[in-house]
Amino acid sequence: MAGAEGALAGRIACVDLETTGGHAGRDRVMEAGIVLVEDGETAVIGGLTVTQVNKTRSGIPLLSSLPIVGKLFSFSNDTENRRDLIILVTPRITDDGVSEQ
């Protein structure tokens, strides 16, 4: 969609993807709008964050499973890794060589 001189406008919709039990659920549109970007400018139109949590427990066999004192003979480690995906769009207006008359 053409906007002001040397600018592009486009409609966007923000979609939230629900996940339950690791499976994608239904899509639902959260927000919609119009973005006006000058030729060569970059617009951020979306993103996705993935978080992975790892929990490990190690210890001395039998002793680490005892009630009350078992924690003295075991070690727990929790790590959290986050990855982000950002969608960037940089529109370019090109001249196809055909003049309008």
C-alpha positions as CSV (number, residue, x, y, z in Angstrom):
1,M,0.0,0.0,0.0
2,A,1.6,3.3,-1.0
3,G,1.7,6.1,1.6
4,A,3.4,9.5,1.5
5,E,6.1,10.3,-1.0
6,G,8.8,7.6,-0.7
7,A,6.9,5.8,2.1
8,L,5.2,2.5,2.4
9,A,2.2,1.6,4.6
10,G,1.0,-1.9,5.4
11,R,-1.5,-3.6,7.6
12,I,-0.2,-5.9,10.3
13,A,-1.8,-8.2,12.9
14,C,-0.2,-9.4,16.0
15,V,-1.0,-13.1,16.5
16,D,-0.6,-15.0,19.8
17,L,0.0,-18.7,19.5
18,E,-1.2,-20.6,22.6
19,T,0.7,-23.7,23.5
20,T,-0.4,-26.4,25.8
21,G,1.7,-29.5,26.5
22,G,4.2,-28.6,23.8
23,H,1.5,-28.6,21.1
24,A,0.3,-25.5,19.3
25,G,-3.2,-24.5,20.2
26,R,-5.5,-22.2,18.4
27,D,-4.4,-18.9,16.9
28,R,-6.0,-15.7,18.1
29,V,-5.5,-12.2,16.8
30,M,-4.5,-9.9,19.6
31,E,-4.0,-6.6,17.9
32,A,-4.1,-5.1,14.4
33,G,-2.8,-1.8,13.0
34,I,-1.1,0.1,10.2
35,V,2.7,0.7,9.9
36,L,4.1,3.6,7.9
37,V,7.8,3.1,7.0
38,E,10.0,5.3,4.9
39,D,11.9,3.8,2.0
40,G,14.9,1.9,3.5
41,E,13.8,2.2,7.1
42,T,13.5,-1.0,9.2
43,A,10.3,-1.9,11.1
44,V,10.0,-4.6,13.8
45,I,6.8,-6.5,13.1
46,G,7.0,-9.5,15.4
47,G,9.0,-11.7,17.6
48,L,9.0,-15.1,19.4
49,T,10.7,-16.1,22.6
50,V,11.5,-19.7,23.4
51,T,12.4,-20.6,27.0
52,Q,14.0,-24.0,27.8
53,V,14.3,-25.0,31.5
54,N,16.6,-27.9,32.5
55,K,16.6,-29.4,36.0
56,T,19.2,-31.9,37.0
57,R,19.7,-33.7,40.3
58,S,22.7,-35.9,41.1
59,G,24.0,-37.4,44.3
60,I,25.2,-40.4,46.2
61,P,23.0,-43.4,45.5
62,L,20.7,-44.4,48.4
63,L,21.9,-41.6,50.6
64,S,20.5,-38.9,48.4
65,S,17.0,-40.5,48.5
66,L,16.8,-40.6,52.3
67,P,14.1,-38.3,53.8
68,I,15.3,-35.2,55.7
69,V,19.1,-35.8,55.2
70,G,19.0,-36.7,51.5
71,K,19.6,-33.1,50.5
72,L,22.9,-33.2,52.2
73,F,24.1,-35.9,49.8
74,S,22.6,-34.5,46.6
75,F,23.1,-31.6,44.2
76,S,20.5,-29.9,42.1
77,N,21.1,-27.6,39.2
78,D,18.5,-25.5,37.3
79,T,19.3,-23.8,34.1
80,E,17.2,-21.6,31.9
81,N,18.0,-20.8,28.2
82,R,16.1,-18.2,26.3
83,R,16.1,-17.7,22.6
84,D,14.5,-14.7,20.8
85,L,13.5,-14.5,17.2
86,I,12.7,-11.0,15.9
87,I,11.1,-10.3,12.5
88,L,12.5,-7.2,10.9
89,V,11.2,-5.8,7.5
90,T,13.1,-3.2,5.4
91,P,11.0,-2.2,2.4
92,R,12.7,-0.8,-0.7
93,I,10.9,1.2,-3.4
94,T,12.2,0.3,-6.8
95,D,11.7,1.9,-10.2
96,D,10.7,-0.6,-12.9
97,G,11.6,1.8,-15.7
98,V,8.0,2.3,-16.9
99,S,6.8,5.9,-16.7
100,E,3.2,6.6,-16.0
101,Q,1.5,9.0,-18.3
